[in-house]
Amino acid sequence: MKRSMMTLALAAVLAATAPTVALAAQTTAAAPTQGSASALVLSNSTRVLTTLENRRAEFKANPAALKSFVKTEFDTAFDGNYAARLVLGIHGRGASDAEVNDFANALADNLTARYGQSLLDFNSRLRVRIKSETPLPGNRGVRVSSEMLRETGDPVPVDYLLHQVNGQWKIFDVMVEGISYVQTFKNQFDAPLRQKSIQQVTADLRAGRLQAAGSNGGR
């Protein structure tokens, strides 16, 4: 993905966090049912974008506060371990929960460190329109199809795949303009995982020798 697209993907991943807050800036094609995955995406995507806008000066002056905000929202919104299993694919067969958890945390830390600061340059004055909510095959969860409406330019289609974890909706994949977060990193990490163990790839991510670039493994 281009850097701007990865920044948008990161902003989108932050969308479905736990506390729901209704905001006047929201725009919907049809009002989602309260408690549904689409209602959660709608209310909280607006809340996160509004927070980034309102605290922009603070976050620019205090990168640690931005890092804490992004990491907290990311961890709350995203089912990182399940997504990591999907990213690892065949390379994750036989891997322990601890190994997958370490890889998931290293990937999230690398991603948020690499692109978190870019959120401050990102146009957060967006509105979110929910288009539909449909079940995934095999009772795997739901797909929430939405659009990010910009002040200028065409709407940006964003689809969220969510499932329930302990009674709460969690994102496990996000697709921006049809590009899947999971598939992007599955493609990137396939070659390193063919050459090294999960533990070694995790160590490379933590040391910065491997970056969550989201584009052909580039840096």
C-alpha positions as CSV (number, residue, x, y, z in Angstrom):
1,M,0.0,0.0,0.0
2,K,1.1,3.6,-0.5
3,R,1.9,5.4,2.7
4,S,-1.3,7.4,2.6
5,M,-3.4,4.2,2.1
6,M,-1.7,2.5,5.0
7,T,-2.3,5.6,7.2
8,L,-6.0,5.4,6.2
9,A,-6.0,1.7,7.0
10,L,-4.6,2.3,10.4
11,A,-7.2,5.0,11.0
12,A,-9.9,2.6,9.9
13,V,-8.6,-0.2,12.2
14,L,-9.0,2.2,15.1
15,A,-12.7,2.5,14.3
16,A,-14.6,-0.1,16.3
17,T,-13.5,0.6,19.9
18,A,-15.5,-0.3,22.9
19,P,-17.3,2.7,24.3
20,T,-20.0,4.0,21.9
21,V,-20.6,7.7,21.6
22,A,-23.2,9.2,19.2
23,L,-21.9,12.3,17.4
24,A,-23.7,14.8,15.2
25,A,-21.1,14.5,12.4
26,Q,-22.2,11.0,11.6
27,T,-23.9,10.3,8.3
28,T,-25.7,7.0,7.5
29,A,-27.5,5.5,4.6
30,A,-29.8,3.8,7.1
31,A,-29.6,3.8,10.9
32,P,-27.9,0.7,12.1
33,T,-29.5,-1.4,14.8
34,Q,-28.3,-0.5,18.3
35,G,-25.6,-2.9,19.5
36,S,-24.8,-4.1,16.0
37,A,-21.3,-4.2,14.5
38,S,-22.3,-1.4,12.1
39,A,-23.5,0.8,14.9
40,L,-20.2,0.3,16.7
41,V,-18.2,1.1,13.6
42,L,-20.3,4.2,12.9
43,S,-20.1,5.8,16.3
44,N,-16.5,5.0,17.1
45,S,-14.9,5.8,13.8
46,T,-16.3,9.3,14.1
47,R,-15.2,9.5,17.8
48,V,-11.6,8.5,16.9
49,L,-11.3,10.8,14.0
50,T,-12.8,13.7,16.1
51,T,-10.2,12.9,18.8
52,L,-7.4,13.1,16.4
53,E,-8.6,16.4,15.1
54,N,-9.3,18.0,18.5
55,R,-6.0,16.8,20.0
56,R,-3.8,17.4,17.0
57,A,-1.7,20.2,18.6
58,E,-1.3,18.1,21.8
59,F,-0.3,15.0,19.9
60,K,2.2,17.0,17.8
61,A,3.8,18.4,20.9
62,N,3.8,15.1,22.8
63,P,4.5,12.1,20.5
64,A,4.3,9.8,23.6
65,A,0.6,10.8,24.1
66,L,-0.1,10.0,20.5
67,K,1.6,6.7,20.7
68,S,-0.3,5.8,23.8
69,F,-3.7,6.8,22.2
70,V,-3.0,4.9,19.0
71,K,-1.8,1.8,20.8
72,T,-4.7,1.8,23.3
73,E,-7.3,2.2,20.5
74,F,-5.6,-0.4,18.3
75,D,-5.5,-3.0,21.1
76,T,-9.1,-2.3,22.0
77,A,-10.4,-2.4,18.5
78,F,-8.5,-5.2,16.9
79,D,-8.4,-9.0,17.5
80,G,-4.7,-9.0,16.9
81,N,-4.1,-12.7,17.7
82,Y,-6.8,-13.9,15.3
83,A,-5.6,-11.5,12.6
84,A,-2.0,-12.7,13.2
85,R,-3.1,-16.3,12.7
86,L,-4.6,-15.3,9.3
87,V,-1.4,-13.4,8.4
88,L,0.8,-16.3,9.3
89,G,-1.3,-18.8,7.4
90,I,0.5,-22.1,6.8
91,H,3.5,-20.7,8.7
92,G,1.4,-20.6,11.8
93,R,0.5,-24.3,11.8
94,G,1.7,-25.8,15.1
95,A,2.7,-22.4,16.5
96,S,1.9,-21.9,20.2
97,D,-0.5,-19.2,21.4
98,A,2.5,-17.4,23.0
99,E,4.4,-17.3,19.7
100,V,1.4,-16.0,17.8
101,N,0.7,-13.4,20.5
102,D,4.4,-12.2,20.4
103,F,4.2,-11.9,16.6
104,A,0.8,-10.0,16.8
105,N,2.2,-7.6,19.4
106,A,5.4,-7.0,17.4
107,L,3.5,-6.4,14.2
108,A,1.1,-4.0,15.9
109,D,3.9,-2.1,17.6
110,N,5.9,-1.8,14.4
111,L,2.8,-0.7,12.4
112,T,1.7,1.9,14.9
113,A,5.2,3.3,15.4
114,R,5.8,3.5,11.6
115,Y,2.4,5.1,10.6
116,G,1.0,6.5,13.9
117,Q,2.7,9.9,13.4
118,S,1.2,10.1,9.9
119,L,-2.2,10.3,11.4
120,L,-1.5,13.9,12.4
121,D,-1.1,14.8,8.7
122,F,-4.1,12.8,7.8
123,N,-7.4,14.7,6.9
124,S,-9.5,13.5,9.9
125,R,-12.4,15.8,8.9
126,L,-14.3,12.9,7.4
127,R,-17.8,11.5,7.8
128,V,-18.7,7.9,7.8
129,R,-21.6,6.3,6.0
130,I,-22.7,2.7,6.7
131,K,-23.8,1.0,3.5
132,S,-24.6,-2.5,4.7
133,E,-24.0,-5.3,7.3
134,T,-23.9,-8.8,6.0
135,P,-23.0,-12.2,7.6
136,L,-19.8,-13.9,6.6
137,P,-19.8,-17.5,5.3
138,G,-19.5,-20.2,7.9
139,N,-20.8,-18.0,10.7
140,R,-17.4,-16.3,11.0
141,G,-18.8,-12.9,11.8
142,V,-20.0,-10.0,9.8
143,R,-18.9,-7.6,7.1
144,V,-19.7,-3.9,7.6
145,S,-19.4,-2.0,4.3
146,S,-18.9,1.7,4.7
147,E,-17.7,4.8,3.0
148,M,-15.4,7.6,4.3
149,L,-16.9,10.8,2.9
150,R,-14.2,13.5,2.2
151,E,-14.8,17.2,1.8
152,T,-13.4,16.9,-1.8
153,G,-12.9,13.8,-3.9
154,D,-14.8,10.5,-4.2
155,P,-15.8,8.5,-1.2
156,V,-13.3,5.9,0.0
157,P,-14.9,2.5,0.5
158,V,-13.9,0.7,3.7
159,D,-15.1,-2.7,4.7
160,Y,-14.6,-4.2,8.2
161,L,-14.7,-7.9,9.0
162,L,-15.7,-8.4,12.7
163,H,-16.5,-11.2,15.0
164,Q,-17.5,-11.5,18.6
165,V,-14.9,-12.1,21.3
166,N,-16.4,-12.5,24.8
167,G,-19.5,-10.7,23.7
168,Q,-17.8,-7.7,22.1
169,W,-17.3,-7.0,18.4
170,K,-13.7,-7.0,17.3
171,I,-12.1,-6.2,13.9
172,F,-10.0,-8.9,12.4
173,D,-9.5,-7.4,9.0
174,V,-10.1,-4.1,7.2
175,M,-10.2,-3.5,3.5
176,V,-9.6,0.0,2.1
177,E,-10.6,0.3,-1.6
178,G,-10.6,-3.5,-1.7
179,I,-7.1,-3.9,-0.3
180,S,-7.1,-6.3,2.7
181,Y,-4.9,-5.5,5.8
182,V,-4.6,-9.3,6.5
183,Q,-3.8,-10.3,2.9
184,T,-1.3,-7.4,2.5
185,F,0.8,-8.5,5.4
186,K,0.3,-12.2,4.6
187,N,1.9,-11.5,1.2
188,Q,4.7,-9.4,2.8
189,F,5.7,-11.9,5.5
190,D,5.4,-15.0,3.4
191,A,9.0,-14.8,2.1
192,P,10.6,-14.0,5.6
193,L,8.6,-16.8,7.2
194,R,9.8,-19.3,4.6
195,Q,13.4,-18.5,5.6
196,K,13.1,-17.9,9.3
197,S,11.0,-19.1,12.3
198,I,8.2,-17.0,13.7
199,Q,10.3,-16.2,16.7
200,Q,13.1,-14.8,14.4
201,V,10.7,-12.8,12.3
202,T,9.2,-11.4,15.5
203,A,12.6,-10.4,16.7
204,D,13.4,-8.7,13.4
205,L,10.2,-6.7,13.7
206,R,11.0,-5.6,17.2
207,A,14.6,-4.7,16.2
208,G,13.5,-2.7,13.2
209,R,15.3,-5.1,10.8
210,L,11.9,-5.8,9.2
211,Q,9.3,-3.2,8.8
212,A,5.5,-3.5,8.5
213,A,5.7,-1.7,5.2
214,G,2.6,-3.1,3.7
215,S,4.1,-3.1,0.2
216,N,6.1,-6.0,-1.1
217,G,8.1,-6.1,2.1
218,G,9.6,-2.7,1.3
219,R,10.9,-0.3,3.9
